[in-house]
Amino acid sequence: MVTRSEQELVRLEKLRELQKGGFDYPNDAKPTVTASELLSREHTEGEDGPRFTVCGRIVQMRQMGKASFCHLLDSSGKIQAYIRKDDIGEERYNEFKHYDAGDIIEVRGFLFTTRTGEKTIHAETVRLLAKCLIPLP
């Protein structure tokens, strides 16, 4: 019999809750850009600019009420994502609050630069691609 840690049990419960809401592992993700390609862009046009889709593993999260920041790591590097409840909807944002470091997600949105000068993708849609059940080291 496999003995699971408390963190693994919490993550399994989060997965069960997501599955009750209809989550199934999608296999149709098609990123249009990598993290390094976004970071190398000279200009950020904001919400009037082009839309990008990036997929990656959540390596850091900062959830604050109705908005959150997370860093996504793909094969090329790391990019920050800004996720707001008002932009992705209450239902999706409540799902997002069940995501953990290690989960792989797809973010679609536009590129902007934060007040601190960090290039960030402003999410218009977010979806879980794979749930990480064993915490990252």
DOZA-682387 format. One line per field, with one value per atom (N, C-alpha, C, O): y, x, z; residue in three letters; residue number from 0; atom name. Coordinates in steps of 0.05 Angstrom, whole numbers, plus 5000, padded with zeros to 4 digits. Layout:
REM DOZA-682387
yy	(Y	...)
xx	(X	...)
zz	(Z	...)
residu	(ala	...)
num	(NUM	...)
atome	(CA	...)
//
This chain:
REM DOZA-682387
yy	(4976	5000	5025	5026	5045	5069	5089	5094	5100	5120	5147	5152	5165	5191	5212	5210	5233	5254	5272	5269	5289	5307	5325	5330	5335	5352	5338	5349	5313	5297	5293	5295	5287	5283	5309	5307	5332	5357	5362	5370	5356	5359	5340	5347	5315	5296	5305	5302	5317	5328	5351	5353	5368	5390	5380	5390	5359	5346	5335	5339	5322	5311	5333	5330	5355	5378	5389	5396	5392	5401	5382	5390	5356	5336	5336	5332	5342	5345	5368	5367	5388	5411	5407	5425	5383	5377	5376	5372	5380	5380	5352	5332	5352	5328	5337	5359	5321	5329	5335	5316	5360	5367	5360	5359	5354	5348	5365	5358	5387	5404	5431	5449	5433	5458	5464	5446	5488	5497	5524	5545	5525	5551	5565	5552	5592	5607	5620	5631	5619	5633	5620	5608	5623	5613	5637	5660	5630	5651	5669	5693	5657	5673	5691	5713	5682	5699	5723	5745	5719	5742	5761	5786	5751	5768	5783	5805	5773	5786	5807	5821	5809	5829	5857	5862	5875	5902	5919	5934	5916	5933	5915	5893	5926	5914	5932	5955	5924	5941	5943	5959	5927	5927	5914	5897	5922	5908	5913	5899	5932	5937	5919	5918	5906	5890	5862	5854	5846	5818	5801	5807	5779	5759	5736	5728	5725	5703	5680	5685	5656	5633	5621	5614	5618	5606	5584	5587	5562	5539	5535	5537	5529	5524	5514	5513	5507	5497	5521	5538	5522	5542	5537	5516	5556	5553	5572	5568	5591	5610	5622	5629	5626	5638	5658	5654	5681	5700	5707	5723	5696	5701	5722	5721	5743	5765	5773	5789	5761	5768	5764	5741	5786	5784	5784	5784	5784	5783	5766	5763	5754	5737	5740	5747	5735	5733	5705	5693	5694	5669	5669	5683	5654	5651	5624	5604	5624	5599	5593	5611	5568	5559	5540	5520	5547	5528	5520	5526	5507	5497	5519	5514	5544	5566	5585	5600	5585	5604	5609	5592	5631	5637	5664	5683	5665	5689	5692	5673	5717	5722	5725	5736	5715	5718	5733	5729	5752	5767	5757	5759	5748	5736	5750	5750	5762	5777	5764	5755	5764	5752	5766	5753	5793	5808	5801	5804	5792	5786	5757	5753	5738	5710	5699	5677	5714	5706	5692	5681	5694	5684	5654	5644	5639	5610	5601	5584	5612	5605	5613	5599	5637	5646	5628	5623	5619	5600	5574	5562	5565	5541	5547	5530	5570	5578	5576	5569	5583	5583	5554	5551	5534	5506	5496	5474	5514	5506	5509	5524	5493	5493	5496	5493	5503	5502	5474	5454	5473	5447	5441	5426	5452	5448	5460	5480	5448	5459	5472	5459	5497	5512	5525	5528	5533	5549	5576	5578	5597	5625	5638	5637	5652	5667	5696	5701	5715	5743	5760	5752	5785	5805	5811	5807	5821	5827	5856	5874	5860	5888	5888	5867	5912	5915	5926	5946	5913	5921	5947	5956	5958	5982	5977	5996	5952	5946	5939	5932	5941	5936	5907	5901	5890	5861	5856	5863	5844	5837	5814	5795	5818	5800	5795	5813	5771	5765	5769	5756	5786	5793	5773	5774	5754	5732	5740	5756	5730	5733	5706	5704	5684	5657	5642	5646	5624	5606	5579	5576	5558	5531	5512	5514	5493	5473	5451	5441	5445	5423	5398	5376	5400	5377	5385	5405	5369	5374	5359	5336	5374	5362	5351	5366	5325	5312	5309	5306	5310	5308	5335	5345	5348	5375	5376	5357	5399	5403	5403	5412	5395	5395	5424	5428)
xx	(5017	5000	5018	5038	5010	5026	5017	4993	5036	5031	5036	5058	5016	5019	5024	5013	5040	5045	5019	5001	5019	4996	4993	4970	5015	5014	5002	4987	5010	5000	4969	4955	4961	4932	4916	4894	4927	4914	4912	4891	4933	4933	4913	4900	4912	4893	4864	4847	4859	4832	4826	4803	4845	4841	4835	4817	4848	4843	4815	4800	4806	4779	4758	4738	4763	4745	4743	4722	4766	4767	4752	4738	4756	4742	4712	4697	4703	4674	4663	4640	4680	4671	4674	4668	4682	4684	4712	4715	4732	4760	4767	4763	4779	4791	4816	4817	4837	4863	4860	4855	4863	4861	4887	4908	4885	4909	4911	4924	4897	4896	4910	4906	4928	4942	4962	4977	4961	4979	4990	4978	5013	5024	5033	5042	5029	5037	5064	5075	5075	5099	5112	5098	5138	5152	5157	5155	5164	5170	5193	5191	5214	5237	5230	5241	5212	5204	5188	5191	5172	5157	5176	5174	5196	5215	5233	5243	5237	5255	5241	5254	5215	5200	5209	5210	5214	5223	5200	5205	5176	5154	5132	5127	5118	5093	5070	5069	5052	5031	5007	4989	5007	4984	4959	4962	4936	4911	4904	4886	4916	4911	4929	4925	4948	4967	4958	4935	4976	4969	4965	4974	4951	4946	4965	4972	4974	4993	4982	4967	4991	4985	5011	5028	5015	5039	5031	5011	5046	5041	5066	5088	5062	5085	5077	5053	5097	5094	5095	5112	5076	5075	5099	5100	5117	5139	5137	5152	5120	5116	5088	5080	5074	5048	5045	5055	5032	5025	4995	4989	4978	4949	4941	4948	4927	4919	4890	4885	4871	4843	4833	4830	4829	4817	4838	4831	4864	4885	4908	4912	4923	4945	4967	4962	4991	5014	5025	5025	5035	5049	5071	5069	5092	5113	5110	5107	5111	5109	5136	5150	5144	5169	5163	5149	5174	5172	5200	5219	5203	5229	5249	5273	5240	5257	5264	5284	5248	5253	5228	5209	5228	5206	5193	5207	5166	5151	5131	5120	5125	5105	5077	5075	5057	5029	5014	5017	4996	4979	4951	4941	4937	4911	4891	4895	4870	4851	4823	4815	4809	4783	4764	4748	4766	4749	4754	4736	4778	4785	4778	4770	4782	4778	4751	4743	4737	4712	4714	4735	4693	4693	4697	4713	4684	4686	4714	4725	4726	4754	4774	4793	4769	4787	4785	4806	4761	4758	4773	4784	4772	4788	4817	4832	4826	4854	4864	4887	4848	4856	4862	4874	4854	4860	4886	4894	4898	4923	4946	4944	4967	4991	5016	5016	5038	5064	5069	5064	5078	5082	5061	5066	5037	5016	5024	5038	5015	5021	4995	4974	4998	4974	4979	5002	4957	4957	4946	4925	4960	4951	4950	4969	4927	4924	4919	4902	4933	4929	4948	4960	4951	4968	4992	4991	5013	5038	5037	5030	5045	5049	5073	5083	5081	5103	5093	5078	5099	5090	5104	5124	5095	5108	5137	5153	5143	5171	5188	5212	5176	5191	5192	5208	5176	5176	5156	5132	5165	5146	5128	5138	5102	5082	5060	5053	5050	5026	5001	4998	4984	4959	4938	4929	4930	4913	4885	4872	4875	4846	4833	4809	4848	4839	4861	4885	4854	4873	4860	4836	4875	4864	4886	4910	4878	4896	4900	4881	4925	4932	4939	4932	4953	4961	4965	4978	4954	4957	4981	4985	4998	5021	5013	5006	5014	5005	5027	5020	5052	5074	5087	5096	5089	5101	5129	5144	5136	5163	5183	5176	5207	5228	5234	5251)
zz	(5000	5000	5000	5014	4984	4981	5003	5006	5017	5037	5025	5015	5025	5013	5035	5057	5028	5047	5049	5032	5069	5072	5048	5039	5037	5014	4990	4974	4986	4963	4967	4947	4991	4996	4990	4979	4998	4992	4962	4952	4947	4918	4905	4886	4915	4904	4908	4891	4932	4937	4919	4909	4914	4895	4867	4853	4859	4833	4832	4812	4853	4854	4852	4838	4865	4864	4835	4825	4822	4795	4776	4758	4781	4764	4768	4749	4793	4798	4781	4773	4777	4761	4731	4716	4723	4694	4683	4659	4699	4688	4678	4691	4654	4643	4629	4619	4629	4618	4588	4572	4580	4552	4538	4550	4512	4497	4471	4452	4471	4447	4451	4436	4471	4476	4453	4445	4443	4422	4428	4420	4442	4447	4421	4403	4421	4397	4400	4381	4425	4431	4456	4472	4458	4482	4501	4493	4526	4545	4536	4538	4525	4517	4493	4491	4475	4453	4463	4453	4484	4495	4509	4505	4523	4537	4518	4525	4494	4475	4458	4444	4460	4445	4455	4479	4436	4444	4456	4474	4445	4454	4465	4456	4484	4495	4488	4498	4471	4461	4480	4476	4501	4520	4508	4490	4518	4509	4480	4470	4467	4438	4421	4396	4433	4418	4412	4418	4400	4393	4417	4439	4413	4434	4430	4408	4453	4453	4471	4489	4465	4481	4490	4473	4516	4527	4546	4561	4546	4564	4581	4571	4606	4623	4651	4658	4666	4693	4712	4710	4731	4751	4770	4782	4772	4791	4815	4834	4813	4835	4832	4810	4855	4854	4877	4899	4871	4891	4887	4869	4904	4902	4921	4945	4911	4927	4921	4903	4935	4931	4902	4894	4888	4861	4838	4815	4845	4825	4835	4860	4817	4823	4803	4780	4812	4794	4796	4818	4774	4775	4754	4734	4759	4740	4726	4740	4700	4684	4672	4662	4674	4663	4639	4643	4616	4593	4585	4600	4562	4554	4548	4546	4545	4537	4560	4558	4581	4603	4619	4619	4633	4652	4646	4639	4647	4642	4664	4675	4672	4692	4679	4657	4693	4683	4705	4729	4696	4714	4708	4686	4729	4726	4744	4769	4732	4748	4745	4724	4767	4768	4748	4734	4746	4728	4698	4682	4692	4664	4656	4633	4674	4666	4676	4669	4693	4704	4731	4737	4746	4773	4774	4791	4757	4757	4751	4766	4731	4723	4745	4751	4757	4778	4802	4815	4809	4831	4826	4844	4800	4792	4795	4806	4786	4788	4817	4821	4836	4864	4873	4895	4858	4865	4851	4855	4835	4822	4843	4862	4838	4855	4839	4815	4853	4840	4830	4844	4805	4792	4771	4752	4774	4754	4727	4726	4705	4679	4668	4668	4660	4651	4624	4615	4612	4587	4593	4606	4585	4589	4562	4547	4557	4532	4540	4557	4528	4534	4519	4499	4529	4516	4534	4558	4522	4536	4546	4531	4570	4581	4599	4607	4607	4626	4652	4652	4674	4701	4709	4697	4731	4742	4750	4750	4756	4764	4739	4742	4716	4691	4681	4663	4693	4684	4663	4666	4641	4619	4630	4641	4625	4637	4617	4602	4617	4600	4617	4638	4608	4622	4612	4589	4630	4622	4615	4630	4593	4586	4589	4593	4586	4591	4605	4599	4622	4636	4638	4644	4632	4636	4645	4637	4661	4672	4651	4639	4646	4627	4642	4633	4664	4680	4709	4715	4727	4756	4766	4761	4781	4794	4821	4839	4824	4849	4870	4894	4862	4881	4881	4860	4904	4906	4895	4897	4883	4873	4896	4918	4891	4912	4920	4938)
residu	(met	met	met	met	val	val	val	val	thr	thr	thr	thr	arg	arg	arg	arg	ser	ser	ser	ser	glu	glu	glu	glu	gln	gln	gln	gln	glu	glu	glu	glu	leu	leu	leu	leu	val	val	val	val	arg	arg	arg	arg	leu	leu	leu	leu	glu	glu	glu	glu	lys	lys	lys	lys	leu	leu	leu	leu	arg	arg	arg	arg	glu	glu	glu	glu	leu	leu	leu	leu	gln	gln	gln	gln	lys	lys	lys	lys	gly	gly	gly	gly	gly	gly	gly	gly	phe	phe	phe	phe	asp	asp	asp	asp	tyr	tyr	tyr	tyr	pro	pro	pro	pro	asn	asn	asn	asn	asp	asp	asp	asp	ala	ala	ala	ala	lys	lys	lys	lys	pro	pro	pro	pro	thr	thr	thr	thr	val	val	val	val	thr	thr	thr	thr	ala	ala	ala	ala	ser	ser	ser	ser	glu	glu	glu	glu	leu	leu	leu	leu	leu	leu	leu	leu	ser	ser	ser	ser	arg	arg	arg	arg	glu	glu	glu	glu	his	his	his	his	thr	thr	thr	thr	glu	glu	glu	glu	gly	gly	gly	gly	glu	glu	glu	glu	asp	asp	asp	asp	gly	gly	gly	gly	pro	pro	pro	pro	arg	arg	arg	arg	phe	phe	phe	phe	thr	thr	thr	thr	val	val	val	val	cys	cys	cys	cys	gly	gly	gly	gly	arg	arg	arg	arg	ile	ile	ile	ile	val	val	val	val	gln	gln	gln	gln	met	met	met	met	arg	arg	arg	arg	gln	gln	gln	gln	met	met	met	met	gly	gly	gly	gly	lys	lys	lys	lys	ala	ala	ala	ala	ser	ser	ser	ser	phe	phe	phe	phe	cys	cys	cys	cys	his	his	his	his	leu	leu	leu	leu	leu	leu	leu	leu	asp	asp	asp	asp	ser	ser	ser	ser	ser	ser	ser	ser	gly	gly	gly	gly	lys	lys	lys	lys	ile	ile	ile	ile	gln	gln	gln	gln	ala	ala	ala	ala	tyr	tyr	tyr	tyr	ile	ile	ile	ile	arg	arg	arg	arg	lys	lys	lys	lys	asp	asp	asp	asp	asp	asp	asp	asp	ile	ile	ile	ile	gly	gly	gly	gly	glu	glu	glu	glu	glu	glu	glu	glu	arg	arg	arg	arg	tyr	tyr	tyr	tyr	asn	asn	asn	asn	glu	glu	glu	glu	phe	phe	phe	phe	lys	lys	lys	lys	his	his	his	his	tyr	tyr	tyr	tyr	asp	asp	asp	asp	ala	ala	ala	ala	gly	gly	gly	gly	asp	asp	asp	asp	ile	ile	ile	ile	ile	ile	ile	ile	glu	glu	glu	glu	val	val	val	val	arg	arg	arg	arg	gly	gly	gly	gly	phe	phe	phe	phe	leu	leu	leu	leu	phe	phe	phe	phe	thr	thr	thr	thr	thr	thr	thr	thr	arg	arg	arg	arg	thr	thr	thr	thr	gly	gly	gly	gly	glu	glu	glu	glu	lys	lys	lys	lys	thr	thr	thr	thr	ile	ile	ile	ile	his	his	his	his	ala	ala	ala	ala	glu	glu	glu	glu	thr	thr	thr	thr	val	val	val	val	arg	arg	arg	arg	leu	leu	leu	leu	leu	leu	leu	leu	ala	ala	ala	ala	lys	lys	lys	lys	cys	cys	cys	cys	leu	leu	leu	leu	ile	ile	ile	ile	pro	pro	pro	pro	leu	leu	leu	leu	pro	pro	pro	pro)
num	(0	0	0	0	1	1	1	1	2	2	2	2	3	3	3	3	4	4	4	4	5	5	5	5	6	6	6	6	7	7	7	7	8	8	8	8	9	9	9	9	10	10	10	10	11	11	11	11	12	12	12	12	13	13	13	13	14	14	14	14	15	15	15	15	16	16	16	16	17	17	17	17	18	18	18	18	19	19	19	19	20	20	20	20	21	21	21	21	22	22	22	22	23	23	23	23	24	24	24	24	25	25	25	25	26	26	26	26	27	27	27	27	28	28	28	28	29	29	29	29	30	30	30	30	31	31	31	31	32	32	32	32	33	33	33	33	34	34	34	34	35	35	35	35	36	36	36	36	37	37	37	37	38	38	38	38	39	39	39	39	40	40	40	40	41	41	41	41	42	42	42	42	43	43	43	43	44	44	44	44	45	45	45	45	46	46	46	46	47	47	47	47	48	48	48	48	49	49	49	49	50	50	50	50	51	51	51	51	52	52	52	52	53	53	53	53	54	54	54	54	55	55	55	55	56	56	56	56	57	57	57	57	58	58	58	58	59	59	59	59	60	60	60	60	61	61	61	61	62	62	62	62	63	63	63	63	64	64	64	64	65	65	65	65	66	66	66	66	67	67	67	67	68	68	68	68	69	69	69	69	70	70	70	70	71	71	71	71	72	72	72	72	73	73	73	73	74	74	74	74	75	75	75	75	76	76	76	76	77	77	77	77	78	78	78	78	79	79	79	79	80	80	80	80	81	81	81	81	82	82	82	82	83	83	83	83	84	84	84	84	85	85	85	85	86	86	86	86	87	87	87	87	88	88	88	88	89	89	89	89	90	90	90	90	91	91	91	91	92	92	92	92	93	93	93	93	94	94	94	94	95	95	95	95	96	96	96	96	97	97	97	97	98	98	98	98	99	99	99	99	100	100	100	100	101	101	101	101	102	102	102	102	103	103	103	103	104	104	104	104	105	105	105	105	106	106	106	106	107	107	107	107	108	108	108	108	109	109	109	109	110	110	110	110	111	111	111	111	112	112	112	112	113	113	113	113	114	114	114	114	115	115	115	115	116	116	116	116	117	117	117	117	118	118	118	118	119	119	119	119	120	120	120	120	121	121	121	121	122	122	122	122	123	123	123	123	124	124	124	124	125	125	125	125	126	126	126	126	127	127	127	127	128	128	128	128	129	129	129	129	130	130	130	130	131	131	131	131	132	132	132	132	133	133	133	133	134	134	134	134	135	135	135	135	136	136	136	136)
atome	(N	CA	C	O	N	CA	C	O	N	CA	C	O	N	CA	C	O	N	CA	C	O	N	CA	C	O	N	CA	C	O	N	CA	C	O	N	CA	C	O	N	CA	C	O	N	CA	C	O	N	CA	C	O	N	CA	C	O	N	CA	C	O	N	CA	C	O	N	CA	C	O	N	CA	C	O	N	CA	C	O	N	CA	C	O	N	CA	C	O	N	CA	C	O	N	CA	C	O	N	CA	C	O	N	CA	C	O	N	CA	C	O	N	CA	C	O	N	CA	C	O	N	CA	C	O	N	CA	C	O	N	CA	C	O	N	CA	C	O	N	CA	C	O	N	CA	C	O	N	CA	C	O	N	CA	C	O	N	CA	C	O	N	CA	C	O	N	CA	C	O	N	CA	C	O	N	CA	C	O	N	CA	C	O	N	CA	C	O	N	CA	C	O	N	CA	C	O	N	CA	C	O	N	CA	C	O	N	CA	C	O	N	CA	C	O	N	CA	C	O	N	CA	C	O	N	CA	C	O	N	CA	C	O	N	CA	C	O	N	CA	C	O	N	CA	C	O	N	CA	C	O	N	CA	C	O	N	CA	C	O	N	CA	C	O	N	CA	C	O	N	CA	C	O	N	CA	C	O	N	CA	C	O	N	CA	C	O	N	CA	C	O	N	CA	C	O	N	CA	C	O	N	CA	C	O	N	CA	C	O	N	CA	C	O	N	CA	C	O	N	CA	C	O	N	CA	C	O	N	CA	C	O	N	CA	C	O	N	CA	C	O	N	CA	C	O	N	CA	C	O	N	CA	C	O	N	CA	C	O	N	CA	C	O	N	CA	C	O	N	CA	C	O	N	CA	C	O	N	CA	C	O	N	CA	C	O	N	CA	C	O	N	CA	C	O	N	CA	C	O	N	CA	C	O	N	CA	C	O	N	CA	C	O	N	CA	C	O	N	CA	C	O	N	CA	C	O	N	CA	C	O	N	CA	C	O	N	CA	C	O	N	CA	C	O	N	CA	C	O	N	CA	C	O	N	CA	C	O	N	CA	C	O	N	CA	C	O	N	CA	C	O	N	CA	C	O	N	CA	C	O	N	CA	C	O	N	CA	C	O	N	CA	C	O	N	CA	C	O	N	CA	C	O	N	CA	C	O	N	CA	C	O	N	CA	C	O	N	CA	C	O	N	CA	C	O	N	CA	C	O	N	CA	C	O	N	CA	C	O	N	CA	C	O	N	CA	C	O	N	CA	C	O	N	CA	C	O	N	CA	C	O	N	CA	C	O	N	CA	C	O	N	CA	C	O	N	CA	C	O	N	CA	C	O	N	CA	C	O	N	CA	C	O	N	CA	C	O	N	CA	C	O	N	CA	C	O	N	CA	C	O	N	CA	C	O)
//
